[in-house]
Amino acid sequence: MTTKLYIISSYLRILFRQLYLSVTSVDFYYDVYKYYKGYGMKYLFAISFISSVIYSISLLNNIAIIKEYFLENKISKYTENIELLLKQLPILYYDGNNISIKEETPFYLYSSNDNVIAAIDTKNQLTPSEKLKIPIVFTSDKIHISLNEGSYAKKSNNIHRSVDYHILFGIERNNFNYESIKKQFGNILGQLETIVIYIVTPILAIGIFIFRLLENILIIMPVYLLTYSFGPISSIETCVRIVIFSSGVRSLLHIIFMAFFPQFVEFVWYVQIWTCFLMVKAILKLRG
C-alpha cells in the first residue's frame, strides 16, 4: 500500500512540475519536442481525470448543502430561494404520471424581490417564449428548467432541461406538500451522491478528454503547417504532443474556474495564448 501511494505521489509531483514548466519555460517545450515520445495522450487523460475529480468535488459540495436543507432544514444563502419557492407551492396531486392543483393556472411563484421564479402550468396555457423567461415551469407531466440570460445565468451557461415526474416521485399516487416534497428530494439527493462518484466522474473524465482533444486540433494543424513550411519539419505525432503539453494548465484552470470562480473563466484563454507563445518560441529555437 505504501509503495502504491509513493508511486502515485511521485507521478503527481512529475505531472504538476510539467504543468508549472509549461507556463514558465521555453526549454520545457524544447525538451518535449526533442526528447519526449508518443502523442501525449496519457498526459491529456491525467489532466482530464483530475479535472473531472475537481468538478465532481464541487458538485458533491453543492449537493451536500442542498441535502442538508431538505433533510435537516439547514437554510443557507444558497437555499434561501428554494425555501421561498417551496413555501409558496400549493398541494400537488400526483396520479403516478401527471400533477394537478386546485388553484387556477398558471400559478406563479415569486422570489424575494418579486420576480417570477416558477410557474405551475398544468393546462399548457403559457406560450413557449413565456416559458423560456421563467426559470422553472411545472407542466402536467414534467418540470422544465430554463436558466438563461433572461433569468439568472449568463448566455454562455444556458441550461434547458426537462424531467418527468415519475423520475422524481415514482409511479405511486400521492399528494405532495411542503414537507413531503422536501423529504422526497432529500432522498433523491442521497442517491445522487453515489451516482456522481461512480458514474458521473468517470464519464466526465472521458468527455473532457475527447473535448480537449478535438479542441486542440484547432492548434495542432497550424503548428504542423508552421513547421512544415518554415521548419523544422515535424511529424504529426510531435506536433500533437507539444500542443497537448501546452494546453494542460489551461484545461485544468478552466475546470477549476468553472467550479469555483466562474466570473474569471475567460482568464484561461490568456493562459493558452501565453503557453502557445512559449511553444512557438521553442520551435523557433529549434530552427536556430
Residue pairs with C-beta under 8 A, 6 or more apart in sequence:
15 43
15 46
18 28
18 43
18 245
18 248
19 248
19 249
19 252
21 28
22 28
22 29
22 245
22 246
22 248
22 249
22 275
22 278
23 249
23 271
23 274
23 275
23 278
25 278
26 278
26 281
26 282
26 285
27 282
28 245
28 278
28 282
29 242
29 245
29 246
29 278
29 279
29 281
29 282
29 283
30 282
30 285
30 286
32 241
32 242
32 245
32 282
33 234
33 238
33 241
33 242
33 282
33 283
33 286
34 286
36 241
36 245
38 237
38 241
39 237
39 240
39 241
39 244
40 240
40 241
40 242
40 244
40 245
41 244
43 244
43 245
43 248
44 209
44 212
44 213
44 244
44 247
44 248
44 251
45 205
45 209
47 212
47 248
47 251
47 252
48 205
48 206
48 208
48 209
48 212
48 251
49 205
50 252
51 204
51 205
51 208
51 251
51 252
51 254
51 255
52 201
52 202
52 204
52 205
52 208
52 255
53 201
53 205
54 252
54 255
54 256
54 259
55 204
55 255
55 258
55 259
56 196
56 197
56 200
56 201
56 204
57 259
58 259
58 260
59 196
59 200
59 259
60 193
60 196
60 197
62 78
63 189
63 192
63 193
63 196
64 193
65 76
65 78
65 79
66 78
66 79
66 82
66 189
67 186
67 189
67 190
67 193
68 74
69 75
69 76
69 79
69 82
69 83
69 182
70 182
70 183
70 185
70 186
70 189
71 182
71 183
71 186
71 190
73 182
75 83
80 112
81 111
81 112
81 117
84 111
84 112
85 109
85 117
85 118
85 136
86 178
86 181
86 182
87 178
88 109
88 110
89 109
89 120
89 177
89 178
89 181
90 101
90 102
90 103
90 107
90 120
91 101
91 102
91 175
91 176
91 177
92 99
92 100
92 101
92 138
92 175
92 176
92 177
92 181
93 99
93 100
93 101
93 102
93 175
94 165
94 169
94 173
94 174
94 175
94 176
95 173
96 166
96 170
96 171
96 172
96 173
97 141
97 165
97 166
97 171
98 122
98 140
98 141
98 165
99 122
99 138
99 140
99 141
99 165
100 122
100 140
101 107
101 120
101 122
103 120
105 120
105 121
105 122
105 123
105 125
106 119
106 120
106 121
106 125
106 126
107 119
107 120
107 121
108 116
108 118
108 119
109 116
109 117
109 118
109 119
109 120
110 116
110 117
111 117
116 133
116 134
117 134
117 135
117 136
118 134
118 135
118 136
118 137
118 138
119 126
119 131
119 134
119 136
119 137
119 138
120 137
120 138
121 131
121 137
121 138
121 139
122 138
122 139
122 140
123 140
124 139
124 140
126 134
126 137
131 137
131 144
131 146
132 146
132 148
132 150
133 150
133 151
134 146
134 151
135 145
135 146
135 147
135 151
135 152
136 143
136 144
136 145
136 146
137 143
137 144
137 146
138 144
141 164
141 165
142 162
142 163
142 164
142 165
143 162
143 163
143 165
143 168
144 160
144 161
144 162
145 159
145 160
145 161
145 162
145 163
146 159
146 160
147 153
147 157
147 158
147 159
147 160
148 155
148 158
148 159
148 160
149 155
149 158
153 159
157 262
168 184
168 185
168 188
169 176
169 184
174 180
176 184
208 251
208 255
212 247
212 251
215 247
216 240
216 243
216 244
216 247
219 243
219 246
219 247
219 276
220 236
220 239
220 240
220 243
223 239
223 242
223 243
223 279
223 280
223 283
224 234
224 236
224 239
226 280
226 283
227 233
227 234
227 239
227 283
228 234
230 287
231 287
232 283
232 286
232 287
242 279
242 282
242 283
243 279
246 272
246 275
246 276
246 278
246 279
247 272
247 275
249 271
249 275
250 268
250 269
250 271
250 272
250 275
253 267
253 268
253 271
254 265
254 268
257 264
257 265
257 267
257 268
258 265
